[in-house]
Amino acid sequence: KIIEKLRQRKGIVDLDTTLSNRKPELQAHIDRDKASQFGLRVSDIAGALRTLVGGDIVGTYKEADDQYDVWLRATPAGRSTAEALDQIMLRIGGARSSATAGSTSLVQLVNFVSFRESRGPNQIDRFQRQRKITVIGNLADYPLGDAIEDVRQAVAELSLPADYRVVFTGRAKSLQETFGNFLLAFGLAMIFMYMILAAQFEHFVHPVSIMLAVPLSLPFALFSMWLLREPLNIYAIFGLFMLFGIVKKNGILQIDYTNTLRARGLDRDSAILQANRVRLRPILMTTMMLVASMVPIALGSGPGSGGRASMAKVIIGGQMLCLLLTLLVTPISYSIFDDWGAGRFRSGRRAGK
């Protein structure tokens, strides 16, 4: 039923399930009440069928230096049809099977077991000790995130019993885990980024001016993905982290040269204006070089080109769209945080006096 509903969605193709390849089998249905009248348990019957149909190792045979297992099993004619299985004799009140007729202590399986022809799975898969059925499909130019939502909606429409669970595997599982860890990784990246910048500039406030452009690049990156019709997948998330490091580079160039000019004796506002004027050319050159180097990757083809193209498009769109904003935000935030830091420092000195 899930496959029937998913086939109505566009973009999800090649749907299949592990139950589709079924093989012929004989199912044994045991009448427990009748079996108990003969003093037989279900385990007795199952053990006899396992031995006579599947076979059990009952000993070993050694010849020279070779050793062979000795199997006990019914002949092919005695285990290939339902009629032959009906003639299997079990000892009344015992767990041991016998193929010898003519004894009053034996009873045929046909008295309490019925065999039915059916089709069953090639193998029985389990997940956390519970039986599972795997549904497989491919995507035809369809975002993986949208496909996951389609599956959830199809399952919700079926109103499955409470003991049924739907667990995603493969790329869908990887995408969910990536989304779940994205915020944690983003937070840790910001912390380590701040620590490195604070050690480099020997200042606790200036790194904030640089890092302010990092979260501002996120909406531009998402907008570029929407503009380029690029789905949000694992490779696009990797591109976002690469974009964070690239955007930070522009702020480092601006603030580092601003601090150099202030150390030479320029006042803050003059240093900010001159630093932005001098650093504009290298920032534009590096940005153009980066975008130009990413274009062949974004337009490339071949094995694995889809993942590389996703990363390249995120970097190209995010870098081009947020370039102007970072050129404006970084000097403004530098001025604001510098005033705040200087005011806090002066307040601390007055309080100390």
N, C-alpha and C positions, 0 to 999 in steps of 0.2 A: 504493500500500500504506500509506503514511503517513496519507493521508486516511481510508482504511478503519479504521485503528486509532484515529484521533482522533474519528471519528464515534461510537465506542463510549463516549467520555468525555462526561459531562454538562456542559453549560455552554459547549461550543465548537460554534458553529453557523455556517451560511453558508460552509461549506468549499468552496474552489475552487482551481484551479491554472491556470497559464498554458498548460498542455498541453490543457486541456479544450476550447478553441475551436480545433479543427484544421481546416485547409482541404485540399481535394483537391490532390494533386500527383503528378507522375511522377518516380520515382526512377531514376536511371541507374546501373546496376551494370556496372562495367567489368571485363572479363577481361584482366588485365594480361599474362598469358602470350601470349594471342592477339594483343593489341595490339602487343606487342614484336616479334612475327613480321612485322608490316607496318612496323616501324620507327617506331611511334607511341608517344609518351609520354602519361601521364595528363594532363599539362598541355596537350598538343596537343588532346586530345579535349575537355577542359573549356573551353579557349579557344574552340573551334569552337562548342560548344553555347551558351556565353555570348553569342557574337556572333549566332548564328542565332536563338536563342530570346529572349534578353534584349535584344539589340541593342547596338551600339557606335557612337560618334560617329566618323565617318571624314572629316569635312570640314565646311566652312561654306558657306552660300549668302548672298550679300549682294544686297539689292534696295533701291535708294535709300539711306536712312539706317538700314534695318533689316538685321539679320544673323541668320540661322537656322542651327541645327545640322543636318547631314546624317547621318541614321542608316542603318546597314546592318543589316537584319533580314530573316528569312524571312517569307514571307506568312503570314497567319493559317491558311490551309489547310495550309501546310507545317510548322507547329510546334504544332498544337493536339492531335494524337493521337500515340499511341505508334507507330502504323503509319507516319505521316508522318515522324516522327523517324528511324525505321529506314532511310529512303531517303536520309538525308543522306550526302553523299560527302565523304571526306577524302583529301587527297593522300598517297600512300604515302611515308613517310620525311620528311614535312614538317609544319609546324605550321599551314599555311594551309588553310582549308576551301574547298570549291568546290561549287557546285550544278550543275555541268555533267557529264552522264553521257557514256558512250561512250569514255572514255579508259582505257587499261590501267593508268595510274598512279593511278587513283582506286579507293577501296574504300568499301563501304557500312558504316554504323555497326552494322547488324544482325549483322555478322560477329564483333564482339567487345564489343558493348554490348547489354544487355537492359534494357528499360524496364518498370517495375512500378508499377501504380497504388497509391497509398497516401494517408494523411492525415498532414500535418505541421503544426507550429506556425505561427501567423500571423507570428511573428517569432522570431528566435533571440537570446536575451538572454545576456549574458556578464558575469561578475564576476571581475576580476583575470585576464582572458584565458582564463577557463574558462567553459564553458557552464553555465547555471544554470536552475533551474526554481523558480518562486515559488509557494508555498502560502499562500493567503489565507484568513482566517477572522475571525469576530466572536465576542464573548463575551456570554453572556446571564446577567447577575448572577453572574459567576464571576471570582475574582481573577486578575489577569494573571500574577502570580508562579506560581500553581498551574498555569495554562495552559502556561507555559514549561516547567515540570517535566514536564507530561504529554507535551509534544512531545519532550523529551529522552528520556523513557522509551520512547516509541513508536519513535524512531530507534534506540535501543539494542536493542530487540527485533528489529529487522530485520537486524541484523548486516551493515551495508553494507560494501562493500570499503573498503580503506584510503584510496583516492584520492577518496572521497566526503566532502564536508564539509557541515555544517549551520550556516548563519549566520542569526541573527535580525535582522530589520529592523523598521522602524516603531516602534510603542510598545514592543514587547519589547526592541528595541535600546536605546531611550532609558532604559528601566527598568534594564537591566543596566549601562549607563554611569553612571546616577545612583547605583546601589548601589556601583559601583566607586569613585566619587569622594566618597561620603558621609563616610567616615572621614577623608579628606584635608581636606574642607571643614570637618568638625567640629573637627579639630585646629587648623586655621588660625583658625577662629572663636574657639576658646578662647584662642589666643595673642593675637589682636588685642583680645579682650575684656579680658584681663588687662592689657595695655599701657594701654588707655584707663582702666580702673579704678585702676591704680597711679598714673597721672598725675593723676586726679581726687582721690584720697584722699592722694596724696603719701606712700604707704606701700606696702611690698612684700608685707606679710602679710595685711592686711585684704581685698584683692581675692580671696584664696584662700577666705576665709570665704563670700564672696558666690557665687563660682563653684562651690562645692561642691554647691550645690543644682541646678546645671544638669544634670550627668550623672544625678542622682537622679530627675530628671523623666522621663528616657527610659523606664524600665520602666513608670511610670504611664501614659505616653502609649501605649505598646504594649498595655498591659492595657485601656485605654479603647477602643482599636481592636478588640481581640478582643471586648470586651463589646458594642460597637455593631455588630459584624459588618462592619467596614470593612476592605477589603483594603489592604495596604501597597503604595501606588503612588507615582508621582512627586509628586502633589499632597499626599499624606500626609507625604512627606519635607519638602516645603516648610513644611507646618504644624509639623513638629518644630522646624525652625530658628526659626520665629516663636515657638514655645513657649519655646525657650531664652532669647530676649530678654525675654519677658514674665516668666518666673520670676525672672530676674536683677533685675527691677525691685523686687520685694519686699525682697530682701536689701539693695539700695541704700538704701531707705527706713529700714530698721532700723539699719544700721550707720552711716549718715550722722548720724542723730539721736543714736545712742549716742556717737559721737565729739564731737558738739556738747555733750552733757551732761557728758562727761568734761572738756571744755575749760572748762566752767563750775565745775568743782571737785568733781563727784560722783565717788565711787569706781567702779571698773569694774562690779562686780556690781549696785550700785544703778542705775547708768546703763543697764545691759542690761535690768533689770526695768522701769524707767520708760519706756525707749524702746519696748519691745515693747508695753507697755500703751497708750502714746499712739498708736503707729503701727498698732495693730490695726484701728482703725476705718477709716482711709484704705485700708489693704490690703484689707479686706473689701469696702469700697465699690467700689474699682477692679476687684476680681475679679468681683463681682456684675455691674457694668456691662459688663465685657468678655464674660462668659458670656451675658448677656442680649442683647448686640449680635450675638453669633455664632449665636444660636438661629435667627433668620430665615434666615441663610445656610445653616445645616445642614438646614433644612426646606424650602428654596426649590426651585423647579422652573424649567424652561426650558433654553435652550441654555447649555451650560457649567456647569450647576448641579451635576453630579456631582463635578467637580474642586473647586469652591468648598466643597461639602458635606464632602468629605474633609478639607480643611484646617480647616474650622470644627469638625468633630467631634474631631479630634486636639487642638485648642486647648482646647475645652470640657472634654473628659475629662481631659486631662493637667493643666490648671490646677486643676480642682476636686479631683482626687485627691491632687495633690502640695502643695496649699496648706498643710494642717496640718503636713506633714513639713517644709516650708521654714520655717515659723514656729518650729519646734523646732530644726532643724538649724543655722540661721544663727546664733542667739545662742550655742549650745553650741560650734560651731566657732570663733566669734569669741573666746570665752573661752579655748579650748585654744590657738589659734594666737597669741593675745596673750601667754599665758604662755610659749609657745615662743620668740616673738620677743623678749620682755623678757629671758628667761634667756640667749638667745644674745647679746643686746646686753651684758648684765652680764658674761658670760664673756669677751667681746671686750675689754671695758674692763679686766678683771683681767689678761688676757694682755698688754695694752698697757703696764700698769704694771709 
